[in-house]
Amino acid sequence: MREGCYLKSFSKKLSKNSLMFDNQMLVKLIIPLIIEQFLTVTVGMADSVMIASVGEAAVSGVSLVDTVNILLINVFAAMATGGAVVAGQYLGQKRQKEACKAADQLVLFITFFSIIIMVLMYLCKNWILHGVFGKIDSDVMGYANTYLVIVSLSIPFIALYNGGAALFRTMGNSNISMIITLIMNIINVIGNAILIYRFQMGVAGAAIPTLFSRIVAAILIIVLLRKQNLLVHLTKPFQFKLNFHFIKKILRIGIPNGLENSMFQLGKILVLSLVAGFGTASIAANAVSNTIANFQILPGMAIGLATITVVSRCVGAGDYEQVRFYTRKLLRITYLSMILINIIIDLGLPLILWIYNLTPETGMITKQLILYHSICCVTIWPFSFTLPNTLRASNDVRFCMVTSIVSMWVWRIAFSFVLAQFLHLGVFGVWVAMTIDWLFRAICFVIRYRGSRWQLKSN
């Protein structure tokens, strides 16, 4: 019966008056998200540039730990996405009270969960440094240890910030997370400059401002979410009691999405141990390339977040014709914006490499990786990463999870060893394997989207 209702909803003719998001609303949502992503990536680049003054060993040590940190951040972002999708679907159903309850439960659960993860990070520190990273130079290991010990304290705060930012995006308000990201960046850059250059604190000088900026961000986002006039807000008085009805809904999206994101990042960590065996030049080139590559996919990441907001509202209203309409529109915007930014980065690559002050060998490897990555970004990436956000916002998270995990293990990990080690392509082989993974995902997601089974997952 409900399937018939969805098909009927899908067949009705769209008009401008029936659209949930006009062009102005999309611009107000997407532009701050792009700026926010730019600020986030910029501070990462500023960190690596400033740390580069300490030496390539410091860059390598920080990049190794950041790979683990990104894994954790992706897990929290997945949980935040679960809460955002649930709240967004409630808003699409005009059930604001339930959307606020979902926000309460998201903040409560993500706090408890992140504290547990932080404790585990300290308990497993030696295993991470010696087991996961494998055999690395002693100076790289020392820098990695220092950075990990300090930055791990920030885990609950970055988790809270991710949850709060996702809720503001659900309301269509991406200005808040953009402004707070700007504040984080200012704290980071000024703190780095003072502690690294003035007090010569090395890697610790980069870690301490990161910790402090995340604490400030978490406090600001939670204080703002307590405003009762917001469409989605934390209730007063706040109830410190888990409601498993809402937790189940959040985890229904968050767990598959979290497993997908964690496996994706875990694959990068496992492959990183392979890269570490190619020497400090390859580790440094891989680290710098990853930072630059974040700029290459920056518009796509921002529009992907917007897709979650837009599609979850449409799904809540049961209007799948608008889901498809906005998916096509957002994909077109993604392709155009990524073509533009990749042209700019490719043209400015000589200047970027000069800023990093890399050795000739490291610079040559970095240039090769970035140019290849650029080609794949403007052809494969949107279908591999933007499109599945439509499926996730429609509760079709298990398909996305299974596809991504299988693709990651078969193509990214297995082929990394084949291409990099056995065919002697080195770190470039690792990046080729990564893009083969993208291609497989893109094919699977396009086939799934062209069907209709994913439209029934919200039942």
Secondary structure, DSSP 8 states (H G I E B T S, - for coil): -HHHHHHHHHHS---GGG-SS-HHHHHHHHHHHHHHHHHHHHHHHHHHHHHHTT-HHHHHHHHHHHHHHHHHHHHHHHHHHHHHHHHHHHHHTT-HHHHHHHHHHHHHHHHHHHHHHHHHHHHTHHIIIIIIS-S--HHHHHHHHHHHHHHGGGHHHHHHHHHHHHHHHHTT--HHHHHHHHHHHHHHHHHHIIIIIIS--THHHHHHHHHHHHHHHHHHHHHHHT-TTSSS---SS---S--HHHHHHHHHHHHHHHHHHHHHHHHHHHHHHHHHTT-HHHHHHHHHHHHHHHHHTHHHHHHHHHHHHHHHHHHHTT-HHHHHHHHHHHHHHHHHHHHHHHHHHHHTHHHHHHHHT--HHHHHHHHHHHHHHHHHHTTTHIIIIIHHHHHHHTT-HHHHHHHHHHHIIIIIIIHHIIIIIIS--THHHHHHHHHHHHHHHHHHHHHHHHSSGGGGTT-
